[in-house]
């Protein structure tokens, strides 16, 4: 998978969780975070601060980690 594929996916879907990206691209969270960090530094993607979790600690952390494309478009 190329970073271009990740970028295109985010452009098309606008917002997605890290867990969804792991399933979509069959890559581990750390590999995806490295690519997402590059896109964040370039100003194309932002990490969304998710405060939706009540704090029960039973959710997979990657399911609560969201990223979004910086321009609006819906999936």
N, C-alpha and C positions, 0 to 999 in steps of 0.2 A: 504494500500500500504506500502510495506517495502522499506527501503532505497536501498536494493539489486535490486528491480525492477527499481528504478530510475537509478542506476548505470548501469544495463544491457541495459536500453534504451539508455543512453548516449554512452555506448560502441558501440552499433549497429549503432546509427545515427551520432555519432561524434560531431555534433553541432546542437543546437536547442534553440529556444527562450523560455523564461519563459511562455509566453502566450500559446505556443504549449504544454508545460508540464502541464499547468493548464487544458487544454482541454483533453490531453491524460490520466491524472491520476485523474481528477475531484477533485483537491485539490486547496486551495487558495494559492496565491503568497507567503505569509509569511511562511506557512508550508513548501512549496517547498524550499524557501530560506534557512530555517534552515537546511534542509537535504543537500542542495547544499553546504552550508558553511562547514558542516562536511566533505564532499567529497573534498572540496577545501583544508581544513586543512590537509587532508591525502595525498594531492598531486595528486589526481586522476582526478580532474576537475579544469578548470580555467574559470573565468568570462571573456568574450570577451568584450573589449572596443569598442562599436559601435559608430562610428562617421558618420554613413550613413544618419542620420536624418538632414534635413535642418533647423530644429528648429521652425517649424510652430506650435508646441504644440498641434496638433490635433490627433496625434497617441497615442494609449494606451501605457504607459511606459513599460508594460510587454512585448509588441510586439517588443521592441527595446533592451530588456535585454537578452543577449545570453550567453550560457554556452557551453563549449566543453570538450570532453574527452581528456586527455593528450596524448593519442596515436592515430595515424591516422587510420581511418576506415571510410568508407562512408555508408550512409543509402540506 
